[in-house]
Amino acid sequence: MRRYPILIALLLFIVSGNEWLLGQGGPTLVEVTELIEREVASGQTFVATVTPPKRAVVGSAVDGRVIDVMVEEGDRVEKDQALAQLLTETITLELEAAEAELELKRQELTEMENGSLPTEIEQARARMERARVASEFRQKDLERLSQLIKRNAASDSELDTANSISLEAREAYEEAKAAYQLAIDGPRQERIAQARAQVAMQDAIVRRLRDQIRKYTIISRFAGYVTVKDTDLGEWVTKGDPIAEVIALDEVDLVANVVDSQVPYIRVGDSVRVEVPALPEEVLPGKVAAVVPQADVRSRTFPVKVRVANKISESSEPLLKAGMFARVTLATGAKTRAKLVPKDALVLGGTQPKIWLIDPSSVSAAEGGRMQGGAVAVSVNLGVADGELIQVQGAIPDGSLVVSKGNERIVPSRTGEPSPVVWVTRSSVIGRAGGSEAKSAGGSDGAH
């Protein structure tokens, strides 16, 4: 118990020490980059609406009773995920019977393809030999009666009977001989082909029943979100009845209507700056996905679709939702000279975006080969996007250095003077704010 006062005193010492360091207003270690100036197409901002690139009303392919509904409105679903299940007891029994019949026909086909077993051939040979012996015996018996007839020792009826029995024995022998040859030759190829056809027909019946059972499980054909649930447990649905509506939001389309005079400047694949008023801290990159070649005849505007990769949270919540209001800045005019900065250089969240610039007059060498200077926050208006760069307009001196990383750690000076910053190289990402060290993106510690 005695150690608790010591721990409390140590924590107070650490906190008070950090407050002292923060109060010193020490330099912030940042990464800087040069301001880029080049020609870009002049742009204009258009109002747009967030729309899903895919929307499907998933219906039932069969009639049946709903025995389970696996989703609710707002749920995220993956491709091939089950939405609802219909009762399948009767058709399952039909499938089991069809599968048993298929197995029977397959075994019959296998038996034909394998031919006769050695024991079957031997059995047929033995029957043939028995029939041969019987035939020879009846023939000799007939010959004895023929001799007796000549000596008047037997009647004609006895001779006729013996002759009939001999013929019957001879035919039985021929039949046994043919059966023996069939056992050796095996089934005819025509019969094997017929058996194969029967197997194929039965297999088609089984596959049809399996496919029908799969239709009793209603699934989503793509990943997305359930917006409407049209059925519930216990309902009877008929073929074509809606089960649920699913929209895809992993990527979204922003549809803006552009007047015909500006459409020729827009190209599929152009980078686009996207702003959503409901998300003031987000500037999202997009690309022109399509320029629909059919205008609204009343307004003479063409729909332009801008594709944006949505952000999905760990709880599967999409950042951009269908129907949101947005603004897109499209290249709609001739090229003009513009100043560009990396998108990471923007500081958002206030009434207007801003960037931190290094005051050129304050640049000097620091210890360890590093450079240092004063950073000034400049409010800017945003223009067109150009890949990972974005056009900025404001009071930006030519040749300025822009803080591209670490800008969120810069503490504005209360005196109105430029805030002190230090950087090692223009490609490193090392930060220190108020005396506390931060690690680079690669994981190495900041230099001292």
Secondary structure, 3 states (H helix, E strand, C coil): CCHHHHHHHHHHHHHHHHHHHHHCCCCEECEEEECEEEEEEEEEEEEEEEECCCEEEEECCCCEEEEEECCCCCCEECCCCEEEEECCHHHHHHHHHHHHHHHHHHHHHHHHHHCCCHHHHHHHHHHHHHHHHHHHHHHHHHHHHHHHHHCCCCCHHHHHHHHHHHHHHHHHHHHHHHHHHHHHHCCCHHHHHHHHHHHHHHHHHHHHHHHHHHHCEEECCCCEEEEEECCCCCCEECCCCEEEEEECCCEEEEEEEEECCCHHHCCCCCEEEEECCCCCCCEEEEEEEEECCCCECCCCEEEEEEEEECCECCCCCECCCCCCEEEEEEEEEEEEEEEEEEHHHCECCCCCCEEEEEEEEEEEECHHHCEEEEEEEEECEEEEEECCEEEEECCCCCCCEEEEECHHHCCCCCCCCCEEEEECCCCCCCEEECCEEECCCCCCCCCC
